[in-house]
C-alpha cells in the first residue's frame, strides 16, 4: 500500500506532516489527508508510516457533515479488507499536554470543525 504522502491530493497536507510539526499548523484552516480510523472514543486520521501518532477528528456540526461522516464510519467496519484514505478540511489545534517537554510527541493534535471532502479505498498492506 502506498503511504499517505505519496497519494495526497493537491493542496491537502499529509497527517504525518502536521503531527510532526504541530506548532507550525496550530490555528490554521487547512485540508488534511490521512487514513481514517474509529477509535473507541473518537475518530482519527493516521498514517501507518508515521511514528508520531494520530490526529483527532472533531466533526463539524450540521446534518451534511454528520451524514458524510456516518457513511465513512459504516465503511470503516470493513477495515480488514480495505482502508479509507480521507481528506478533511478544518482548523488545526495543537495542545501541549506533556510538560516539561519539547518536540512533536508533547502535543495532542486535532482538526476542529472537520468536514469530509473526499474518500478513497486503499488496500490493506
C-alpha positions as CSV (number, residue, x, y, z in Angstrom):
1,X,0.0,0.0,0.0
2,X,1.3,3.4,-0.8
3,X,1.9,5.7,2.1
4,X,-0.4,8.7,2.6
5,X,2.2,11.2,1.5
6,X,2.5,9.6,-2.0
7,X,-1.2,9.7,-2.6
8,X,-2.1,13.1,-1.1
9,X,-4.4,15.2,-3.3
10,X,-3.1,18.6,-4.5
11,X,-3.4,21.0,-1.6
12,X,-4.0,18.5,1.2
13,X,-1.3,18.3,3.9
14,X,-0.4,14.7,5.0
15,X,-1.4,14.0,8.6
16,X,2.2,13.0,9.4
17,X,3.5,16.4,8.4
18,X,1.0,18.1,10.7
19,X,1.6,15.9,13.8
20,X,5.4,16.1,13.2
21,X,5.3,19.9,13.2
22,X,2.2,20.8,15.3
23,X,3.1,24.4,16.2
24,X,3.6,25.3,12.5
25,X,-0.1,24.4,11.7
26,X,-1.8,25.4,15.0
27,X,-4.7,27.7,14.4
28,X,-4.6,27.3,10.5
29,X,-7.6,26.1,8.5
30,X,-6.3,23.5,6.0
31,X,-7.1,20.3,4.2
32,X,-5.6,17.2,5.7
33,X,-5.2,13.7,4.2
34,X,-4.8,10.5,6.2
35,X,-6.2,7.1,6.9
36,X,-9.5,7.2,8.7
37,X,-9.8,5.3,12.0
38,X,-12.6,4.9,14.5
39,X,-11.0,4.6,18.0
40,X,-13.2,3.8,21.0
41,X,-13.9,7.4,22.0
42,X,-13.0,9.4,18.9
43,X,-12.5,9.4,15.1
44,X,-8.9,9.8,14.0
45,X,-6.6,10.3,11.0
46,X,-3.3,8.5,10.9
47,X,-0.5,7.2,8.6
48,X,0.9,3.8,9.5
49,X,4.3,5.0,8.3
50,X,4.4,7.9,10.8
51,X,6.0,7.4,14.2
52,X,4.3,10.5,15.7
53,X,0.8,9.1,16.4
54,X,-2.6,10.3,15.2
55,X,-4.8,13.3,14.8
56,X,-8.3,13.5,16.4
57,X,-11.2,14.4,14.2
58,X,-13.8,16.8,15.7
59,X,-16.6,16.7,13.1
60,X,-18.3,20.0,12.1
61,X,-21.8,20.5,13.4
62,X,-24.6,20.2,10.9
63,X,-26.5,17.5,9.0
64,X,-24.3,17.5,5.9
65,X,-21.1,16.9,8.0
66,X,-22.8,14.3,10.2
67,X,-24.2,12.4,7.2
68,X,-20.9,12.3,5.4
69,X,-19.1,11.1,8.5
70,X,-21.6,8.4,9.2
71,X,-21.2,6.9,5.7
72,X,-17.4,6.8,6.3
73,X,-17.9,5.2,9.7
74,X,-20.0,2.5,8.2
75,X,-17.4,1.8,5.5
76,X,-14.7,1.6,8.3
77,X,-16.3,-1.6,9.5
78,X,-14.5,-3.3,6.6
79,X,-11.1,-2.2,7.8
80,X,-9.6,-5.7,7.4
81,X,-10.4,-5.7,3.7
82,X,-9.5,-2.1,2.8
83,X,-8.7,1.2,4.5
84,X,-10.2,4.6,3.8
85,X,-7.9,7.5,2.8
86,X,-9.9,10.6,3.7
87,X,-9.4,14.3,3.1
88,X,-10.9,16.6,5.7
89,X,-10.9,20.4,5.9
90,X,-10.9,22.1,9.3
91,X,-8.9,24.2,11.8
92,X,-5.8,22.6,13.4
93,X,-5.5,22.7,17.2
94,X,-2.2,21.6,18.8
95,X,-2.3,21.4,22.5
96,X,0.8,20.7,24.6
97,X,-0.1,18.1,27.2
98,X,3.3,16.9,28.5
99,X,5.3,19.4,30.4
100,X,8.2,19.9,30.7
101,X,8.7,18.6,27.2
102,X,9.8,19.6,23.8
103,X,9.1,18.2,20.3
104,X,6.1,16.9,18.5
105,X,5.5,14.0,20.9
106,X,4.4,16.5,23.6
107,X,1.3,17.7,21.6
108,X,-2.2,16.4,21.1
109,X,-3.3,17.4,17.6
110,X,-6.9,17.7,16.4
111,X,-8.7,19.0,13.4
112,X,-11.7,21.1,14.6
113,X,-15.0,21.6,12.6
114,X,-13.8,18.8,10.3
115,X,-15.7,18.5,7.1
116,X,-15.1,15.3,5.0
117,X,-14.2,16.4,1.4
118,X,-13.3,13.1,-0.2
119,X,-12.6,9.5,0.5
120,X,-10.8,6.7,-1.4
121,X,-10.5,3.0,-0.6
122,X,-6.9,1.7,-0.4
123,X,-5.7,-1.9,0.0
124,X,-4.7,-3.2,3.4
125,X,-0.9,-3.9,3.4
